[in-house]
Amino acid sequence: MKSKKSKIMLYVLSLPVIVALVFGAILFSYAVTPIHSAKEKTVVVDIPTGSSLIQIIKILHDADLVQNRFLFHVLVTVKGGARSVRAGEYEFAATITPSHLADKLLHGDIKKYPVTIYEDSSLSQVALRLQENKLINEKDFFELSQDAEFLSELGIRSSSMEGYLFPDTYFLDRSMTTRRIMRMMVERFQSKVSPEMIRQAAQKGLNVHQFVTFASLVGKESGCAAEKPLIAAVFYNRLKKGMPLQSDPTAVYDLKNFKGKVMRSHYKRESPYNTYLIRGLPPGPIASPGLDSFQAVLQPAAVDYLYFVSKGDGTHHFSSSLMAHNDATVRFRNMINRKEKVEETVR
């Protein structure tokens, strides 16, 4: 009789262990089995800020990523992250396992968008690049770019953020606010344009804003790094002689969505940026210059050039006298016109 009672007690005590072992085996099998073994597609889901675990699981279920809500809830809880899921946009392969899916959620492995801001991009072009991936609110972007309090907070002594959004590749996500993205880009500028560079610019009589403005003109005039010190030298030489800089990009800078060639009529445009009409640097940058443009301003070539003209291949011909410049202008413009005619004939 005693032996029978012992067996019953042993069975009763062992039942929870058996159940736990069986459930553990089921959970393990569920956790490591691909959600969709045959589907090659990826699924993007957005987890809103403040979502509960139950709400998150429903979102994943609706996206066909969680078939068994109970088991997934247990899995996330076992991993210790019932309250640790970061809001944001996630991208999952359909073949992912529930365990890996849970890990991505708990580690906040949200979808990143690599965005390259090219050298010499204007503020409008930067906004366009960011908006291509729906990373900013355009209205907020332009309002913040001229917000005096925000500019002061970032240490920018200007009425605009033009020139201070550093050209580089950024890895951004849609959980970031427009303000945070802009701050990140300004901080990149501050990390790249070093205090030593600013000190060297001051020795040349340029404050930070003038330094950025000068570099933006150099960058917009040429994409060829090797000739940027020559461009900078021309501008320095003109400034010393009191000559207008006559930089074509400044003549059309404040024309909305300008595309095409700068025409002679643009040179006569009334604009505070038009260096055909004003003396000295324009009131602010016309684009976000790269480091090579900043370096060119700090280390201009030791030449007496006062003029340059495009050769039609991305580089320029430099001259010290107006006569030589006029000759070069006629020569290269004729060459460019002939080339364009040949290309039209081929088309």
N, C-alpha and C positions, 0 to 999 in steps of 0.2 A: 504493500500500500504506500509505504514511504517512498519507494523507488518510483512509483507511478506519479506521485505528486512532484517529485524532483524533476521528472521528465517534462511535466506540464509547465513548471516554473522556468525551466531552461528554455522551452519553446517560446514562452511568453516574453522572456528577456531577450531572446535572439531575434524575435520578429521585427522590432524596430531596426536592428542592425541589418537584417536581410533586406528590409524595405529601403533603407538608406543606401545599401550597396547596389540594389537594383536601380533605384532612382539615379544614383551617381553614374551608373553605367549608361543609362538613358541620356542623362544630361551631357556626359562626355561625348557620346556618339552624335548627339545633336550639335554640340559645339564645334566639332571638327569636320562635319559633313558640309560640303559646299552648298550654298543656298540654291543655286541653279548650276548644275554641273555642265550643262550644254550651252548656256547663253554666254555670248562673248561681249555683250553690250555693257556699258557703264550706266549707273543710275546716280543722278544728282538729287539730293534732298536738302531742304533748308530747315534747320532747327531754330525756331524763334527764341529770343531771349526770354527767360522765365518759364520755359516749358518744363512740366513735371515729367518724371520717367514714364508714366502711363501715357502722357500725351506724345512723348517722343516715340514710344513703341507703336502707337497708332499711326504716326506719320510714316514710320518704317514699314508697317504692315500695309498701309495704303500704297506704298511704293513697291510692294511685292518683294520686300527684303526680309520680312519677318513673317513666317507662316504660323509659328506657335508662340503666341504672345507670353503665355505663362512661363515656358522654358526660357525664353529670352530674358524675361524679367528676373528670373532666378539667376541666370548666368551673369547678368550685369551686377546684381546684388552680391553674388559670391565674389566677384572681382573687386568688390568694395567701392563701387562707384555710383550708387543709386542717386547721389546728389552731385556728382562730379562731371556731368556731361556739359561740355562747352557749347554754347550757341554758335551757330554759323552754318555755312554751306559745306556739305560733305559730298565727296564723289566716291562711289563704291563700285567695284567690279561685281557683276551679277554672280560670278563664281566664288566670291569671298565666303569664308566660313563665318558662322555666327560669332565665334570666339574672336576672330580678327576684326569683325565689324564692331563688336563691343569695345575692343582695345582702341580702335581708331576714334570712337566716340569719347572714351575716357581720357585719352591722351590729347584730345582737342586737335586731331589731325585734319583740320579743315582745308578746303580746297584753296590752293594758292594760284594766283594769276601772275605770271611773270610779265611785267610791263616795262618796255624799254623806252625811256624818254631820250630822244635823240638830241645831240648837241645843237645849239642854236634854234631850239624850238621856242616859239612865242608862247605866252600864257594861254592863248586860245588853242594852240596846237597841243599843249600839254593837257588841257581839259578834254580835247577830242580823243587823245590817246587813252585817257583814263575812262572816258565814257564808253569807249568801244567795248569794254568788259563790264560796264554797268557798276563801276567802282565808286563813283561820286554822284552827288547831286549837283547838276550844273549851276543852278541858281545859287546854292550855298557856296560853291567854288568861287564864283566871281564876286560874290558879296564878301567872302572872307579874304579874298585877294586884295581888297581895298579897305578892310576893316582896321581902323587906326589902333584899336585896343589889341587886336590879335597881332598886328605887325609889331607893335611895341613889345608885346609879350615874347615875340620871337627875336627881338633885337634888330629888327629891320628898320633903318631910318629912311623910309621912303613912303610915298603915298600908295605904292602898289608892290605886289610880290613879283612882278615881272623881273626876270633875271636871277631870282633867288631859289627857284625850284631846280635843283641840280640835275643835269642830264646823266642818267645812269639806269641800270636795270633794277627794278624793285619787285619784290615778291609780296603781293598784296592779297587780301581777302575781303569778301563783301561784308564781313562783320565790322570792318574798320569804318569809322566816320570820315567824312570829307575833311574835317578839321585835322584828324589824326594823320591822314595821308599827306596833307600839305605840310604839317609839322615835320613829318619824317623826311620829306624832300628838302626842307629848309635846313634841318639838322645835318643832312648829308652834305649840303653846301658848306655848312660851318665846319664839318670835319675834313673836307677836301681843301677848301681855301683857308690855309693855315694862318695863325697869327704872324708867323714869319713873313708870309707872302704879303699880308696886310701892312706889316712894318716896312717892307721894301717898297710897296706902292706909296706909302706915306712919304718916303724919301724922294719919290718922284713928284711929290705935290698932289697926290691923289688920295682922297678919302675913300672909304669902302664903297660908297655909292658910285663915285666917279670911276673907281677901279672896275666895278662890275659893268658900268655903262661902256667904258672904253673897250673892255674885253668883248662885250656883246657886238660892238661894231666890227671888230677884227674878225670875230667868228662868222658873222653874216656876210662879210665880204669874200671870204674864202674858206673852203672846206679842206684845203691842202695845208696840212700842219707845217710842212717845210717852208712855206712862204708867208706864214703868219707873222714872223718877226719882221719881214719886209713891209707888210701892210701896216703893222704897228709903227714902224719907223716913218713911213709916209705921213701918218696922222700926227706923230710927234713933231716932225719937221714942219708941217702945216701950222700946227698950234703955235710953234715958236715964231713963225713968220706972220701970225695973225691972219692966215688964210682960212677960208671956210673949209671944212673937212670934205664936203661934197661926196658923201657916202650915199649911194643909190638906195640901199634898204631903208634909210631914215626917211626918204621922201615918200614912201608908201606905207610906213609902219602902221599908222593909225587909220588906214583904209580897211574897212571890214572885209574879210575874206578875199583880200587881194591875191590874184594869180596872174601870171604872165610876165611880160617884159616891162621894165621901168622905162617910161617914155619921157621925152623932153618936156612935155606938158606937166609931168609930175614934179619936175625940178622947181616949178613956179608955185606949187601948192603952198597955201598959207597953213603952216603947221609948226608947233613948237619943236617938233622933232626933225624937221627938214633942214639938214645941214648944208643945203645949197643956199638957204636964206639966212640961217643963224650962224653966229660965230661960236666956236668952241664945241664942247660936247652937248648932245641933247640932254633934256632934263632927267632922263632915266634910261635904263637898259631897254633894248628892243628885242631881247631874246635871252635864253639861258645859255651862257657860254660854257665851253668845256675847259678843262685844265690847260690844254695847249694854247688857248686864246689868252688865258690869264698869264701864262708863262711868257707869251710873246710881248705882252704889255710890260712885264717886268724886265725882259731881256730883248729889246728891239735890236734889229740888225744895225750895224754901224755903217749906214749908207746915207747919201744925200738926196735920195729919191723924193719927188713931190707928187708924182702921178703914177697911176697904173691903169691898164685897160685889159679886159678879158681877152684871152686867146681862143676862147670857145671850147676849151678842153678841161675846164675847171681850174686852170691856172691863169696867171696874169703876166703881162709885160710891164716892166717898171722903167720910168724915165725921170731924169733930173730937170729937164727943161720943158716948157710948154710946146716948143717947136718939135722936139723929139717925140713928145707925147701925141701931138696931132698927127704926125707921120705914122706912128705906130697904130693909132686909132683907125685911120683910113685903111692901112694895110690889113689889120686883123678883121675889121668889119667886112671888107671885101672878101677876105678868105672865108669868113663865116657864112656870108651870103651865098658864095659859090657852093659851099658844102651843103647848105640847106636846099639849093636848087637841085643838086645832084640827088639828094635824098628824096625829094618830091618826085623826081623823074623815075627813080627806082620803085617807089610806091605805086 
